[in-house]
């Protein structure tokens, strides 16, 4: 038998489907662990972990939930209980994957459990809402969202096919047995952010990092990417960070596509993790537009390009860049050492370098001046008269980062 797959569902409304999943997993050679996260209604089949056990693990007796069966009160308890149970099984080595079944409420509950699980652990959510915006459910974890097509309300030829595919996916993932868990024998792992306007420089950085005997995980800095990198910092999986792209800060200031959230650029400093920072891609914003190729009224007086038909990219004016620089400085006040800010005076990305469509030396000067003024004294500032993708600039950034790592 390959392993045990947790199947999380409300067995009063999704019992038939959960039972079918169990049968298909067994045919493949895996065992289902049915976890009932329902509260009201009679379960359609017996759970391996019943709802009373789940509620108790979540800190509240099932009888207390039933005394006032309000979904807003019950869901957090059942999510917390299922999370504790699944994490305990995982820590004990008796769980190899998880499948969730649900509509709006079930998807929210099941993915809350999944987001608490490690990267690399198989997570499949069969959901009626998986064809829409799934970012609130996935957030920064590697959850596979599978659209159920029709409502999960009884078996038919279509739902059987969808559920069979979910079982096959979970069984296959468990059979691979891959884990993202660096060991003592693994090469030290560096995190790096990147944007499309920095890709050529990022490719150089990856080569240089490998030359120095390290591995690197590159994160697309479009909001979720930077936050995912910082989650890996919190989990102790990174030895250092080349924060090459800060467009997430510019977009956070002006609430645009790549907004990185209030915690972005604070975590490495709080942890004392070695970091080399470059404000790559921070001179412009990413703005979603509909219909495609339209210029928002707000930015008609800005220099701009279209990154693609629906992502409009305006160059920030000098005064706007000063606000971004101030915000970067505030976020880095947590940093008390082990940090270098690299400033490419010739441009912070391919759009902003000489010959680029968003070149603005005056704006760059205002931006860099405010950055230097607002950074804590503990951060070394290095200015180079070149652009951010210059191989020499990138190599120096990598060398400085590795020197910080190896000095610890």
Buried (B, 14 or more C-beta within 10 A) or exposed (E): EBBBBBBBBBBBBBBBBBBBBBEBBEEBEBBBBBBBBBBEEEBBEEBBBBBBBBBBBBEBEBEEBEEEEEEEEBBBBBBBBBBBBBBEBBEEEEBBBBBBBBBEBBBBBBBBBBBBBBBBBBBBBBBBBBEEEBEEBBBBBBBBBBBBEEEBBEEEEEBEEBBBBBBBBBBBBBBEEEEBEBEEEEBBBBBBBBBBBBBBBBBBBBBBBEEBEBBBBBBBBBBBBBBBBBBBBEEEBBBBBBBBBBBBBBBBBBEBBBBBBEBBBBBBBBBBBBBBBBBBBBBBBBBEBEEEEEBEEEBEEBBBBBBEEBBBBBBBBBEBBBBBBBBBBEBBBBBEEBBBBBBBBBBBBBBBBEEBBBBBEEBBEBBBBBBBEBBBEBBBBBEBEBBBBBBEBBBBBBEBBBEBBEEE
